[in-house]
Amino acid sequence: MKLSGLIALAAAALLPTSSVGLSLVRQKDDAASNEDLQHRVAFQNKLHGVCEEMCKEVGAYPKCT
């Protein structure tokens, strides 16, 4: 029983309970979302034009959807 109580106490100490703690969690989540969006935009920019070129090669351009 002592060990499970100690584990529960340790887990509770790690949870952000104050508004400042919750704010920091949200900021980290927002930062991760923004970084993910930047990676997606960069990836799409690298692929720009590849689909159009492929459609031209297979003779489906300009009706390649």
DSSP file (Angstrom, degrees, kcal/mol; ACC not computed):
  #  RESIDUE AA STRUCTURE BP1 BP2  ACC     N-H-->O    O-->H-N    N-H-->O    O-->H-N    TCO  KAPPA ALPHA  PHI   PSI    X-CA   Y-CA   Z-CA
    1    1 A M     >        0   0    0      0, 0.0     4,-2.0     0, 0.0     5,-0.2   0.000 360.0 360.0 360.0 -35.9    0.0    0.0    0.0
    2    2 A K  H  >  +     0   0    0      1,-0.2     4,-2.1     2,-0.2     5,-0.1   0.897 360.0  50.7 -65.3 -38.3    2.8    2.4    0.8
    3    3 A L  H  > S+     0   0    0      2,-0.2     4,-2.3     1,-0.2    -1,-0.2   0.912 109.9  48.4 -67.3 -42.8    4.3    2.0   -2.7
    4    4 A S  H  > S+     0   0    0      1,-0.2     4,-2.2     2,-0.2    -1,-0.2   0.869 111.8  50.5 -67.7 -34.3    1.1    2.6   -4.6
    5    5 A G  H  X S+     0   0    0     -4,-2.0     4,-2.3     2,-0.2    -1,-0.2   0.892 110.6  49.4 -66.1 -40.0    0.5    5.7   -2.4
    6    6 A L  H  X S+     0   0    0     -4,-2.1     4,-2.3     2,-0.2    -2,-0.2   0.890 110.8  49.5 -66.7 -39.7    3.9    6.9   -3.2
    7    7 A I  H  X S+     0   0    0     -4,-2.3     4,-2.6     2,-0.2    -2,-0.2   0.912 111.2  49.5 -65.4 -42.6    3.4    6.3   -6.9
    8    8 A A  H  X S+     0   0    0     -4,-2.2     4,-2.4     1,-0.2    -2,-0.2   0.902 111.3  49.5 -63.1 -40.7    0.1    8.2   -6.9
    9    9 A L  H  X S+     0   0    0     -4,-2.3     4,-1.8     2,-0.2    -2,-0.2   0.906 111.8  48.2 -64.9 -41.6    1.8   11.1   -5.0
   10   10 A A  H  X S+     0   0    0     -4,-2.3     4,-1.1     2,-0.2    -2,-0.2   0.901 112.0  49.4 -65.4 -41.0    4.6   11.2   -7.6
   11   11 A A  H  X S+     0   0    0     -4,-2.6     4,-1.0     1,-0.2     3,-0.4   0.903 110.1  50.8 -65.3 -40.7    2.2   11.1  -10.5
   12   12 A A  H  < S+     0   0    0     -4,-2.4     3,-0.4     1,-0.2    -1,-0.2   0.855 106.3  55.4 -65.2 -34.4    0.1   13.9   -9.0
   13   13 A A  H  < S+     0   0    0     -4,-1.8    -1,-0.2     1,-0.2    -2,-0.2   0.796 106.0  52.5 -68.9 -26.9    3.2   16.1   -8.5
   14   14 A L  H  < S+     0   0    0     -4,-1.1    -1,-0.2    -3,-0.4    -2,-0.2   0.705  89.4  92.7 -82.2 -19.9    4.0   15.7  -12.2
   15   15 A L  S  < S-     0   0    0     -4,-1.0     2,-0.7    -3,-0.4     6,-0.1  -0.557  83.3-119.5 -77.2 135.0    0.6   16.9  -13.4
   16   16 A P        +     0   0    0      0, 0.0    -1,-0.1     0, 0.0    -2,-0.1  -0.630  43.1 162.7 -74.4 116.2    0.3   20.6  -14.2
   17   17 A T        +     0   0    0     -2,-0.7     2,-0.1    -4,-0.1    -4,-0.0   0.663  47.7  77.3-109.1 -21.3   -2.4   21.8  -11.8
   18   18 A S  S  > S-     0   0    0      1,-0.1     4,-2.4     4,-0.0     5,-0.2  -0.464  87.3-115.2 -87.1 162.9   -1.9   25.5  -11.9
   19   19 A S  H  > S+     0   0    0      1,-0.2     4,-2.2     2,-0.2     5,-0.1   0.835 118.6  55.6 -64.9 -30.5   -3.0   27.8  -14.6
   20   20 A V  H  > S+     0   0    0      2,-0.2     4,-2.2     1,-0.2    -1,-0.2   0.924 107.9  48.2 -66.8 -43.4    0.7   28.6  -15.3
   21   21 A G  H  > S+     0   0    0      1,-0.2     4,-1.9     2,-0.2    -2,-0.2   0.916 113.2  47.0 -62.7 -43.8    1.4   24.9  -15.7
   22   22 A L  H  X S+     0   0    0     -4,-2.4     4,-2.3     1,-0.2    -1,-0.2   0.874 109.9  54.2 -65.5 -36.7   -1.5   24.4  -18.1
   23   23 A S  H  X S+     0   0    0     -4,-2.2     4,-2.4     1,-0.2    -1,-0.2   0.902 107.4  50.2 -63.6 -41.2   -0.5   27.4  -20.0
   24   24 A L  H  X S+     0   0    0     -4,-2.2     4,-2.2     2,-0.2    -1,-0.2   0.888 109.4  51.3 -65.3 -38.4    3.0   26.0  -20.5
   25   25 A V  H  X S+     0   0    0     -4,-1.9     4,-2.2     2,-0.2    -2,-0.2   0.923 111.2  47.9 -63.4 -43.7    1.5   22.7  -21.7
   26   26 A R  H  X S+     0   0    0     -4,-2.3     4,-2.9     1,-0.2    -2,-0.2   0.895 110.1  52.3 -64.1 -40.1   -0.7   24.6  -24.2
   27   27 A Q  H  X S+     0   0    0     -4,-2.4     4,-2.4     2,-0.2    -1,-0.2   0.905 110.4  47.9 -63.5 -40.8    2.3   26.6  -25.4
   28   28 A K  H  X S+     0   0    0     -4,-2.2     4,-2.2     2,-0.2    -1,-0.2   0.898 112.5  49.4 -65.9 -39.6    4.3   23.5  -26.0
   29   29 A D  H  X S+     0   0    0     -4,-2.2     4,-2.3     2,-0.2    -2,-0.2   0.916 111.9  48.2 -65.1 -43.4    1.4   21.9  -27.9
   30   30 A D  H  X S+     0   0    0     -4,-2.9     4,-2.6     2,-0.2    -2,-0.2   0.896 110.8  51.4 -63.2 -40.2    1.0   25.0  -30.0
   31   31 A A  H  X S+     0   0    0     -4,-2.4     4,-2.3     1,-0.2    -1,-0.2   0.902 110.4  48.6 -64.4 -40.4    4.7   25.1  -30.8
   32   32 A A  H  X S+     0   0    0     -4,-2.2     4,-2.4     2,-0.2    -1,-0.2   0.895 111.6  50.0 -66.4 -39.1    4.6   21.5  -31.8
   33   33 A S  H  X S+     0   0    0     -4,-2.3     4,-2.4     2,-0.2    -2,-0.2   0.909 111.3  48.5 -65.2 -41.9    1.6   22.1  -34.1
   34   34 A N  H  X S+     0   0    0     -4,-2.6     4,-2.2     2,-0.2    -2,-0.2   0.897 111.7  49.3 -65.4 -39.9    3.3   25.1  -35.7
   35   35 A E  H  X S+     0   0    0     -4,-2.3     4,-2.0     2,-0.2    -2,-0.2   0.906 110.5  50.9 -65.8 -40.3    6.4   23.1  -36.3
   36   36 A D  H  X S+     0   0    0     -4,-2.4     4,-2.2     1,-0.2    -2,-0.2   0.916 109.7  50.4 -61.4 -43.8    4.4   20.3  -37.8
   37   37 A L  H  X S+     0   0    0     -4,-2.4     4,-2.4     1,-0.2    -2,-0.2   0.897 108.3  52.4 -62.2 -40.9    2.6   22.7  -40.1
   38   38 A Q  H  X S+     0   0    0     -4,-2.2     4,-2.3     1,-0.2    -1,-0.2   0.897 109.6  49.3 -62.3 -40.1    6.0   24.2  -41.2
   39   39 A H  H  X S+     0   0    0     -4,-2.0     4,-2.3     2,-0.2    -1,-0.2   0.898 110.8  50.2 -66.3 -39.4    7.2   20.7  -42.1
   40   40 A R  H  X S+     0   0    0     -4,-2.2     4,-2.5     2,-0.2    -2,-0.2   0.911 111.1  48.3 -65.2 -42.0    4.1   19.9  -44.1
   41   41 A V  H  X S+     0   0    0     -4,-2.4     4,-2.3     2,-0.2    -2,-0.2   0.916 111.6  50.0 -64.1 -43.4    4.4   23.2  -46.0
   42   42 A A  H  X S+     0   0    0     -4,-2.3     4,-1.7     1,-0.2    -1,-0.2   0.901 111.2  49.2 -62.7 -40.5    8.0   22.5  -46.8
   43   43 A F  H  X S+     0   0    0     -4,-2.3     4,-1.5     2,-0.2    -2,-0.2   0.917 111.0  49.0 -65.6 -43.5    7.2   19.0  -48.0
   44   44 A Q  H  X S+     0   0    0     -4,-2.5     4,-0.7     1,-0.2    -1,-0.2   0.880 108.9  53.7 -63.3 -37.4    4.4   20.3  -50.2
   45   45 A N  H >< S+     0   0    0     -4,-2.3     3,-0.5     1,-0.2    -1,-0.2   0.863 106.2  52.8 -65.4 -34.8    6.7   22.9  -51.7
   46   46 A K  H 3< S+     0   0    0     -4,-1.7    -1,-0.2     1,-0.2    -2,-0.2   0.854 111.8  45.9 -67.0 -33.2    9.2   20.2  -52.5
   47   47 A L  H >X S+     0   0    0     -4,-1.5     3,-2.2    -5,-0.1     4,-0.6   0.522  82.6 129.9 -86.6  -5.4    6.5   18.2  -54.4
   48   48 A H  T << S+     0   0    0     -4,-0.7    -3,-0.1    -3,-0.5    -4,-0.0  -0.243  79.8   7.3 -54.6 126.8    5.2   21.3  -56.2
   49   49 A G  T 3> S+     0   0    0      1,-0.0     4,-2.3     4,-0.0    -1,-0.3   0.182  99.4 103.3  89.4 -18.3    5.0   20.6  -59.9
   50   50 A V  H <> S+     0   0    0     -3,-2.2     4,-2.3     1,-0.2     5,-0.2   0.917  82.1  48.6 -64.7 -42.8    5.7   16.9  -59.6
   51   51 A C  H  X S+     0   0    0     -4,-0.6     4,-2.3     1,-0.2    -1,-0.2   0.909 111.5  49.7 -64.4 -41.4    2.1   15.9  -60.1
   52   52 A E  H  > S+     0   0    0      1,-0.2     4,-2.0     2,-0.2    -1,-0.2   0.916 111.0  49.3 -63.9 -43.1    1.7   18.1  -63.1
   53   53 A E  H  X S+     0   0    0     -4,-2.3     4,-2.1     1,-0.2    -1,-0.2   0.899 110.2  51.5 -61.9 -40.9    4.8   16.7  -64.7
   54   54 A M  H  X S+     0   0    0     -4,-2.3     4,-1.9     1,-0.2    -2,-0.2   0.911 108.4  51.2 -63.8 -42.1    3.6   13.2  -64.1
   55   55 A C  H  X>S+     0   0    0     -4,-2.3     5,-2.4     1,-0.2     6,-1.1   0.888 109.8  50.3 -62.1 -39.0    0.2   13.9  -65.7
   56   56 A K  H ><5S+     0   0    0     -4,-2.0     3,-0.7     4,-0.2    -1,-0.2   0.897 108.5  52.9 -65.2 -39.4    2.0   15.3  -68.8
   57   57 A E  H 3<5S+     0   0    0     -4,-2.1    -2,-0.2     1,-0.2    -1,-0.2   0.857 113.4  42.0 -65.3 -35.6    4.2   12.2  -69.0
   58   58 A V  H 3<5S-     0   0    0     -4,-1.9    -1,-0.2    -5,-0.1    -2,-0.2   0.442 114.8-115.0 -93.3   1.5    1.2    9.9  -69.0
   59   59 A G  T <<5S+     0   0    0     -3,-0.7    -3,-0.2    -4,-0.6    -4,-0.1   0.680  85.0 114.7  78.5  19.9   -0.8   12.1  -71.3
   60   60 A A    > < +     0   0    0     -5,-2.4     3,-1.0    -6,-0.2    -4,-0.2   0.520  46.1 147.7 -97.7  -7.0   -3.5   13.0  -68.9
   61   61 A Y  T 3   +     0   0    0     -6,-1.1    -9,-0.0     1,-0.3    -8,-0.0  -0.521  61.3  15.6 -72.8 137.1   -2.7   16.7  -68.7
   62   62 A P  T 3  S+     0   0    0      0, 0.0     2,-0.7     0, 0.0    -1,-0.3  -0.962 126.8  53.2 -96.8   5.6   -4.7   19.0  -68.2
   63   63 A K  S <  S+     0   0    0     -3,-1.0     2,-0.8    -8,-0.1    -2,-0.2  -0.350  71.4 131.3 -99.7  55.4   -7.5   16.8  -67.0
   64   64 A C              0   0    0     -2,-0.7    -9,-0.1     1,-0.2    -3,-0.1  -0.845 360.0 360.0-109.9  98.8   -5.5   14.9  -64.3
   65   65 A T              0   0    0     -2,-0.8    -1,-0.2    -5,-0.1    -2,-0.0   0.373 360.0 360.0-120.8 360.0   -7.5   14.9  -61.1
